[in-house]
Amino acid sequence: MSREEIRMKWEARVEAFRASGEKTTHWCKANQIDRRQLYTWMKKLDESPPSSSVKQTTFIPVQVTPEVKPAPCRSLRIQIGAVVIEVDAGFEPALLREVVRALGADPVC
């Protein structure tokens, strides 16, 4: 039996005793309750709030999704004067060679 269940059981017993109007000795004997335990619980319950006012913990379900990390940017940026060449990962080397050759050729006017 959990602590909360025990507490609720004793709250009900103390309430029943108080509602009965009987003397402690008679009520305890009739209900097979130890008189000292009844007094102990009456004192304990009088000093603390009833279990119904104890706020219950409520859990809210959440769904955790893994953080999506962007792939590392693997690019190359070449700047020669006013000309900028950006090469991303997975480029075609043959195309880059052609571009570099074209840039090295004499300008045609």
Beta strands, then each sheet from edge to edge (+ up, - down):
strand 1: 75-80
strand 2: 83-88
sheet 1: 1+ 2-
end
